[in-house]
């Protein structure tokens, strides 16, 4: 909890972080939402324009490694020698990363990758968000409670538009993902191929890439993220997964057919948060943070806070007073105007506005707002993500060309 500080005889009231000072996603020029539009434009698919410059290729494979942030990859050259060797050429030879959108979380990022849209347009602005139609929290990763996916996210995917333009398009992933609502609204288009092992996915992705003169293939691996959540990114288990996925990426790169480009990217990074009361603030045990709050959404590093009617201003004031020196705390309109969910000035789709919290809180410091009673599983995770810090937001765009 913040408090006034004394320097000599002068009292200094704590100054909350300005929401406009948060390191914004580079929507329109260098975010995950710009990747597939840039790829599709280079393949001659009509209707795509973005500020991200990528050299054209007839055949493109995007390999998304869940949880492999730029900062984490940079810190582990021994475990990932192949991927690390590609970092100097990341992002079209600039040696720089892309950014995830906000929040830096899987459902939001996969929707941005697949649709080519920022969260304020595609409408998945967090792990859990309020459904204005029901007043319930909607888990956008697990799709609970059920709602019509194509009403929730009505835009076509880049894969669907590329397929309609004559590009051979497919996804190669774990079989369990084939029929999920998130796949339907973010990654569908062309053919889905389910393969259990990572090696089988790499081999099939390379095979499908060479199946046509113009082809777009997406493949995915999730266990780097899973080990990070369970054991932390400072664990042997996480390092083992990084070593494994490095070999997978090299296996795929060595099989690329002619006229191909492989892009290796991620949906977010991750940070380990200590298990102590100062680092993990328990919302369920904190009467001050709970006052006036109807629903707590988002996740521990990026919270959507929904106030009871008439209490939004009070909730904002309290959260700023308690957490404002450690988190960027914004009202809904402040976060939208600042460019958290799309480019500043672009606003958000009308259907998305009420999904965003009355108050939005993004961690700058190494803290988390957990909820041990209502979110026991999430609160037990070692590695977390969601905010706009470099370790969470920056993701690679590694390139290999045949």
ABEGO torsion letter per residue (X at the ends): XBBBBBBEABBBBBBBBBAAABBBBBBGAABAAAAAAAAAAAAGBBGBBBABBBBBBABBBBBBBBGBBAAAAAABAAABAAAAAAAAABGGGAGBBBBBBOBBBAAAAAAAAAAGBBAAAAGBAEABBBBAAAGBBBBAAAGOBBBBAAAABABBBAAAAAAAAGBBBBBBBBAAAAABAAAAAAABEEBBBBBABAAAAAAAAAAAAAABABBBBBBBBAAAAAAAAAAEAABAAAAAAAAAAAAAAAAAAAABBBGBBBBBBBABBBBBBBBBAAABBBAAABAAAABGBABBBEBAABBBBBBBBGAAAAAAAAAAAAAAAABBBBBAAAAAAAGAAEBBGAEBBAAAAAABBABBBBBABBBBBBBAAABAAAAABABBBGBABAAAABBBBBBBBX
